Structure formats: structure tokens, C-alpha cells
Amino acid sequence: MDDLKFSPHARDEMADDQIPETAVYHIVSDADEEFEQDNGRTAYTGVWEDRAITAVVEDDGRTVVTVWEWKRESRRRRRRRR
């Protein structure tokens, strides 16, 4: 995989979820699933160190626009936090 560029939004999301660049490179280069979106972007989903992560890359194939970790939370926990 060539060098990736990270948008400011992607960097913010990576910091919030503590996702290192290494994880994003792994997901993009060896994704379990790839979904091409109508806007030309591609979403890559995979597992890195037991964490399910999705990275969305622009149609240029290099610019990561957003990244997130799939976290499972029960509805009960969400209600208590409100």
C-alpha cells in the first residue's frame, strides 16, 4: 500500500478512538470487506488487534476521510448515560 493521506476529520476520529495509522494501513491493505460507495469512496472494514475498524478512502485511493471503531453498547447503557 502506498502512503496514505489523512484528512483532519480522520485524524480527529483516530485520536478519539485511539486508532493508530498502522491499524488504518492494515485495514485498507488487507480488508475483510470492501464497499464501493455511490460517491466514489470505498469503505474498508476489518479487524486489527481484536478491534473492528472501518476506514473510508476517497476515490483517489490515498486520502482517508474518516475512520471509526465498531463498538457494541447495550441500549441499557445508553439510557443510563442520558
C-alpha positions in Angstrom: 0.0 0.0 0.0 1.3 3.4 -1.0 1.4 6.2 1.5 -2.0 7.3 2.7 -3.0 10.9 3.4 -5.3 11.6 6.4 -8.0 14.3 6.4 -8.2 16.4 9.6 -11.6 14.7 10.3 -9.9 11.2 10.0 -7.1 12.3 12.3 -9.7 13.5 14.9 -11.6 10.3 14.8 -8.5 8.2 15.0 -7.4 10.2 18.1 -10.9 9.8 19.7 -10.9 6.1 19.2 -7.1 5.7 19.7 -6.6 4.1 16.3 -3.0 4.3 15.1 -2.0 4.8 11.5 -0.7 1.2 11.5 -4.2 -0.1 12.0 -5.6 2.0 9.1 -2.8 0.8 6.8 -3.6 -2.8 7.8 -7.4 -2.4 7.2 -7.0 -0.7 3.9 -4.4 -3.1 2.5 -6.0 -6.3 3.9 -9.7 -5.6 4.4 -12.2 -8.3 5.3 -14.9 -6.3 3.4 -14.8 -3.5 0.8 -17.8 -1.4 -0.1 -17.7 1.0 -3.0 -20.0 3.9 -2.3 -22.0 5.9 -4.8 -19.8 8.9 -4.3 -16.7 7.0 -5.5 -15.3 6.5 -2.0 -14.5 3.0 -0.7 -15.2 1.8 2.8 -12.8 -0.9 4.1 -13.7 -2.9 7.2 -11.5 -5.4 9.0 -10.1 -6.5 12.4 -6.9 -5.2 13.9 -5.8 -6.4 17.3 -9.3 -7.7 18.1 -10.9 -4.3 17.1 -13.4 -4.0 14.3 -12.4 -0.9 12.3 -13.8 0.9 9.2 -11.8 3.3 7.1 -13.3 5.3 4.2 -11.0 6.4 1.4 -11.6 8.9 -1.3 -11.8 7.8 -5.0 -8.1 8.8 -5.4 -7.3 5.7 -3.3 -5.0 7.6 -1.0 -7.0 10.0 1.1 -8.6 8.6 4.3 -11.6 10.8 5.0 -12.9 9.0 8.2 -12.1 6.1 10.5 -14.1 4.5 13.3 -14.1 1.5 15.5 -17.3 -0.6 15.8 -18.2 -0.6 19.5 -21.0 -2.6 20.8 -23.1 -0.9 23.5 -26.3 -2.1 25.0 -29.3 0.1 24.9 -29.5 0.0 28.7 -26.0 1.6 29.0 -27.0 4.4 26.6 -30.2 5.1 28.6 -28.3 5.5 31.8 -25.9 8.0 30.4 -28.6 10.4 29.2 
